[in-house]
Amino acid sequence: MPRIAIIGGGPAGLMAAEQIAAVDGLEVAVFDAMLSLGRKFLMAGRGGMNITHSEPLPAFVGRYGTRQAQIAPLLDAFGPDAVRSWIHGLGIDTFVGTSGRVFPTEMKAAPLLRAWLHRLRDSGVHFHVRHRWLGWTAAGALRFATPDGESCVHADAVILALGGGSWRKLGSDGAWVPLLSERGVPVAPLRPANCGFDVAWSAYFRERFAGQPVKPVVASIGQSRQQGEFNITADGIEGGLVYAVSAPLRDALERDGKAVLTLDLAPGRSLDRLVADLSYPRGRDSLSNHLRRRAGIEGVKAGLLREFCPPEQLTAAVPLAAAIKALPLPVQATRPLDEAISTAGGVVFEALDEQLMLRRMPGIFCAGEMLDWEAPTGGYLLTACLASGRAAGQGARRWLTESRP
């Protein structure tokens, strides 16, 4: 019986296994380095498991930036609506939140994963945990480090779904990069995505405001402009709004060696209105009281103005209003890759055929976050992982059928 080995027990690998297990006459085995499967999937669901997004498919595809042309066919075959139907087939109800994001009714990842693994086991999928992939033997067998020593596994086809390079403690450590690179597979460098950034706060600002949210604000860099909130950390900034603009901010840092995030601290007020409001005489009011009473700016927002504006800019209505509407916040670097929510870079699509098989290595397929794409949070990451896993599973199944007598 032909055997397909899937390395990586996250959403992409499990979806690939599901596609293969649906066909009689094929044996499918899933190998994972961790003690249990879907560790990153479970961790991502702790704050509310966001499965996908309900926006129209063209807008959904547009979230994948420079790789939307490669992701689009995968989503045409298995997009947001199909993801919801698939989850319902596992006995998990979903609902659409006010933001358009789709969640399981219970808001948890664990029930979904349990139901999924139960179905896969009933379909004959074999799971092997604590198997860390080490590459290939000279004869082409798969090498694994296990608690009992090194083990070799022979497979007729292999699906690699090894994740990116973030959240190392959950299994995504990027250790696969040299294993493929040394065989001539082009891999774009792994970079942080949906990540925080370092900022050179003053000691006073760090001590006074670390841990506080900044909301509501509009953040912009280049053509990217988003409204939301973010958090001040001891080292810099993080949170949903920062993640939403992290790709252009990171790219600017890599290209220019510096980057500036522009903040509108009063998105509900026009510049003209702010100038008029701030033109009222301060009298005996302190600057803090003047900002609070006339512009609704206080706390951490007032702290940001003091942190980045020269004193003379804070004393006149016109430059002060301009700073409130367009405060430059310089960032120094991305936070380390291991802290990022997801990873950019990976196996480039040009190295793959339309079935996600490596052109240089027939019978070896790739799926999930180890591919060279990125997307914002909001269900886009998970949807593309599932869609690419489905495509790789079907591709491996088809390749085995066509390549064997």
C-alpha positions in Angstrom: 0.0 0.0 0.0 1.5 3.4 -1.0 2.4 5.5 2.0 2.3 9.3 2.3 4.2 10.9 5.2 3.0 14.3 6.4 5.5 16.2 8.5 3.8 18.7 10.7 0.7 18.3 12.7 -0.8 21.8 12.4 -3.8 22.8 10.4 -2.1 22.5 7.0 -0.7 19.0 7.7 -4.0 17.8 9.2 -6.0 19.1 6.3 -3.6 17.3 3.9 -4.1 14.1 5.9 -7.8 14.4 5.6 -7.6 14.6 1.8 -5.5 11.5 1.5 -7.5 9.5 4.1 -10.6 10.0 2.0 -9.2 7.6 -0.6 -8.9 3.9 -0.2 -5.6 2.2 -0.8 -3.4 4.9 0.6 -1.7 4.9 4.0 -1.2 8.3 5.7 1.1 9.0 8.6 1.5 12.3 10.4 4.7 13.1 12.2 5.1 16.0 14.6 8.0 17.1 16.8 5.8 18.1 19.8 4.2 15.9 22.4 0.7 16.7 21.0 -0.7 18.0 17.7 -1.9 21.5 16.8 0.0 23.3 19.6 0.2 26.6 17.9 -3.4 26.3 16.7 -4.5 25.8 20.3 -2.4 28.7 21.6 -3.8 31.0 18.9 -7.3 30.1 20.0 -6.9 31.0 23.7 -8.2 34.6 23.1 -11.1 33.4 21.0 -10.6 31.1 18.0 -10.8 33.2 14.8 -11.4 30.8 12.0 -11.9 32.9 8.9 -13.5 36.2 7.8 -16.9 36.9 6.2 -15.9 39.6 3.7 -16.4 39.0 0.0 -13.8 36.8 -1.6 -12.1 39.4 -3.8 -11.4 41.6 -0.7 -10.3 38.5 1.2 -7.8 37.5 -1.5 -6.5 41.1 -1.5 -5.2 40.6 2.1 -2.4 38.4 0.8 -0.4 41.3 -0.6 2.3 40.4 -3.2 1.3 36.7 -3.1 -2.4 37.1 -3.7 -2.0 35.7 -7.3 -0.6 32.5 -5.9 -3.0 32.2 -3.0 -6.1 33.0 -5.0 -6.5 29.6 -6.8 -6.2 27.9 -3.4 -9.0 30.1 -2.0 -11.1 29.6 -5.1 -11.1 25.9 -4.3 -11.4 26.2 -0.5 -12.3 29.7 0.7 -14.0 31.2 3.7 -17.4 29.8 2.9 -16.0 26.3 2.4 -14.0 26.6 5.7 -17.2 27.3 7.6 -19.0 24.4 5.9 -16.1 22.1 6.8 -16.2 23.2 10.4 -19.9 22.7 10.6 -19.3 19.1 9.3 -17.2 18.6 12.4 -20.2 19.4 14.5 -18.9 22.9 15.4 -21.3 25.8 15.0 -19.9 29.2 14.0 -21.0 32.9 14.1 -19.9 36.1 12.5 -18.8 38.8 14.9 -19.3 42.5 14.5 -15.9 42.8 12.9 -16.8 40.3 10.2 -14.5 37.7 11.7 -15.9 34.1 12.1 -15.6 32.2 15.3 -16.8 28.9 16.7 -19.8 29.4 18.9 -17.8 28.3 22.0 -14.9 30.6 21.0 -12.4 27.8 21.6 -10.0 25.9 19.5 -9.8 22.7 21.6 -13.3 21.3 20.8 -12.6 21.8 17.1 -9.2 20.1 17.2 -10.6 17.2 19.3 -13.4 16.6 16.8 -11.0 16.8 13.9 -8.4 14.4 15.3 -11.2 11.9 16.2 -12.4 12.0 12.6 -8.9 11.6 11.2 -8.2 8.6 13.5 -11.5 7.0 12.5 -10.4 7.5 8.8 -7.2 5.5 9.5 -4.6 8.3 9.9 -1.7 7.3 12.0 -0.1 9.9 14.3 3.5 9.9 15.5 4.4 12.6 18.0 7.9 13.5 19.4 9.3 12.8 15.9 11.6 15.7 14.9 12.4 15.6 11.2 16.2 15.6 10.4 16.1 15.4 6.6 16.8 12.4 4.4 19.2 9.5 4.4 21.4 8.8 1.4 18.8 6.3 0.2 16.0 8.8 0.4 14.3 7.7 3.6 13.0 10.3 6.1 15.1 10.7 9.3 13.5 11.5 12.6 14.9 12.0 16.1 12.7 10.3 18.6 12.9 9.5 22.3 14.2 6.1 21.4 16.9 7.3 19.0 17.0 8.1 15.3 14.3 6.4 13.2 14.1 6.1 9.4 10.8 6.0 7.5 10.2 5.2 3.9 7.4 7.0 2.1 6.2 7.1 -1.5 5.2 10.8 -1.2 5.9 13.4 1.5 4.0 16.6 2.5 6.0 19.1 4.4 3.8 21.3 6.6 6.4 22.5 9.1 5.2 26.0 9.8 7.4 29.2 9.9 9.9 30.4 12.4 7.8 32.0 15.1 6.7 30.5 18.4 9.6 28.1 18.6 8.4 26.5 21.9 5.3 25.3 20.0 7.3 23.6 17.2 7.6 26.3 14.5 11.4 26.8 14.7 12.4 27.1 11.0 14.9 24.2 11.4 13.7 22.9 8.0 15.2 25.8 6.1 18.8 24.4 5.7 17.4 21.0 5.0 15.7 22.2 1.9 18.2 24.9 1.0 21.1 22.4 0.8 19.0 20.5 -1.8 18.7 23.5 -4.0 15.2 24.5 -3.0 14.9 28.4 -3.0 13.7 29.7 0.3 13.0 33.4 1.0 14.5 34.4 4.4 12.1 34.0 7.3 11.0 37.4 8.7 8.6 38.4 11.4 5.0 39.1 10.4 2.1 40.4 12.6 4.8 41.5 15.0 5.7 44.3 17.5 8.4 46.9 17.1 11.1 48.4 19.3 10.9 52.1 20.1 13.5 54.1 22.0 11.3 55.3 24.8 12.7 57.7 27.4 13.0 56.2 30.9 10.1 58.3 32.2 7.7 57.3 29.4 8.6 53.6 29.7 8.1 53.6 33.5 4.9 55.6 33.3 3.1 54.1 30.3 4.3 50.6 29.6 1.4 48.2 29.5 -1.2 50.9 28.6 -3.4 50.8 25.5 -3.6 53.6 23.0 -7.1 54.0 21.6 -8.7 55.0 19.3 -6.0 56.0 16.8 -5.3 55.8 13.1 -1.9 54.5 12.1 -0.4 55.0 8.7 2.7 54.3 6.8 2.9 54.8 3.0 -0.4 53.7 1.5 -1.4 51.6 4.5 -3.8 53.3 6.9 -5.7 51.5 9.7 -7.8 52.5 12.7 -7.8 50.6 15.9 -5.7 50.4 19.1 -2.3 49.2 20.2 -0.3 48.7 23.4 2.8 50.4 24.8 5.4 47.9 26.0 8.6 48.4 27.8 10.5 47.9 24.6 8.1 49.4 22.0 4.6 48.8 20.6 2.5 45.8 19.9 -1.2 44.9 19.4 -3.8 44.6 16.7 -3.3 48.0 15.0 0.5 47.5 14.9 0.1 44.1 13.5 -2.2 45.4 10.8 0.6 47.7 9.5 3.5 45.5 10.4 4.4 44.4 6.8 5.0 47.9 5.3 6.6 49.0 8.6 9.0 46.0 8.5 9.7 46.5 4.8 10.6 50.2 5.3 13.0 49.2 8.1 14.7 46.6 5.8 14.8 49.0 2.9 15.8 52.2 4.6 17.2 51.2 7.9 14.5 53.3 9.7 10.8 53.7 9.6 8.2 56.0 11.0 4.6 55.2 12.0 2.3 58.2 11.8 -0.4 58.4 14.4 -3.7 60.4 14.3 -4.4 60.7 18.0 -7.8 62.3 17.4 -9.4 60.4 14.5 -12.9 61.9 15.3 -11.8 65.5 14.9 -10.6 67.4 11.8 -7.4 69.5 11.8 -9.4 72.7 11.5 -11.5 71.8 14.5 -8.5 71.0 16.6 -6.8 74.3 15.7 -10.0 76.2 16.6 -10.4 74.2 19.9 -6.8 74.6 20.9 -6.8 78.3 20.1 -8.9 79.1 23.2 -6.7 80.9 25.7 -5.2 78.5 28.3 -5.4 81.0 31.1 -4.1 79.2 34.2 -4.7 75.7 32.7 -1.7 73.5 32.5 -0.9 72.0 29.1 -2.3 68.7 30.3 -5.6 70.2 31.3 -5.7 72.3 28.1 -5.2 69.2 26.0 -7.8 67.2 27.9 -10.5 70.0 27.9 -10.0 71.3 24.4 -8.9 68.2 22.4 -9.8 65.2 24.5 -6.1 64.2 24.7 -4.9 62.8 28.0 -2.9 60.0 29.6 -0.8 58.0 27.2 -1.8 60.1 24.2 -0.5 63.3 26.0 2.6 61.3 26.9 3.2 60.4 23.3 3.0 64.1 22.3 5.5 65.1 25.0 7.8 62.1 24.0 8.1 63.1 20.3 7.4 66.8 20.0 9.8 69.6 20.9 8.5 71.9 23.6 7.9 74.8 21.3 5.5 72.7 19.2 3.3 72.1 22.2 2.7 75.8 23.0 0.9 77.0 19.8 -2.4 75.8 18.5 -1.5 75.2 14.9 1.7 73.0 15.3 0.1 71.3 18.3 -3.0 70.3 16.3 -0.8 69.2 13.4 1.1 66.9 15.9 -2.1 65.4 17.2 -3.3 64.6 13.7 0.1 63.3 12.4 2.4 62.4 15.2 5.6 60.7 13.9 6.5 57.6 16.0 9.9 56.3 14.9 10.5 52.6 15.3 14.0 51.0 15.5 13.5 47.3 14.7 11.0 44.5 14.6 10.7 42.4 17.7 12.5 39.0 17.4 11.0 36.4 14.9 10.2 34.0 17.7 7.8 36.6 19.3 5.9 37.2 16.0 2.4 35.9 15.5 3.4 34.6 12.1 6.2 34.4 9.5 6.9 36.0 6.2 9.2 34.2 3.7 9.6 30.5 3.1 9.6 28.2 0.2 8.9 30.4 -2.9 6.0 29.6 -5.0 8.2 29.6 -8.1 9.8 26.4 -6.7 6.4 24.6 -6.7 4.1 23.4 -9.4 0.3 24.0 -9.4 -0.1 21.0 -7.0 2.4 22.5 -4.5 5.0 19.9 -5.4 8.7 20.9 -5.4 9.9 21.0 -9.0 13.4 19.8 -8.0 12.1 17.0 -5.8 9.2 15.0 -7.3 6.9 13.6 -4.7 7.7 16.2 -2.1 4.9 18.8 -1.4 4.8 21.9 0.8 1.9 23.6 2.5 1.0 26.1 5.2 3.1 28.8 6.7 6.3 27.4 5.4 5.4 28.8 2.0 6.4 32.3 1.1 3.3 34.3 1.9 1.9 36.4 4.7 -1.4 37.8 5.7 -2.9 39.8 8.6 -4.6 38.2 11.6 -8.3 37.8 11.4 -8.7 34.3 10.0 -6.6 34.9 6.9 -3.6 32.9 8.2 -5.7 29.9 9.2 -7.8 29.9 6.0 -4.7 29.9 3.7 -3.1 27.2 5.8 -6.1 25.0 5.4 -6.5 25.7 1.7 -2.8 25.0 0.9 -2.9 21.8 3.0 -6.0 20.7 1.1 -4.2 21.4 -2.3 -1.0 19.6 -1.2 -3.0 16.6 0.0 -4.9 16.3 -3.2 -1.8 16.9 -5.2 0.1 14.1 -3.5 -2.9 11.8 -3.9 -3.1 12.6 -7.6 0.7 12.3 -8.1 0.8 8.9 -6.6 -2.1 7.7 -8.8 -0.5 9.1 -11.9 3.1 8.2 -11.2 2.6 4.6 -10.2 1.7 1.7 -12.5 
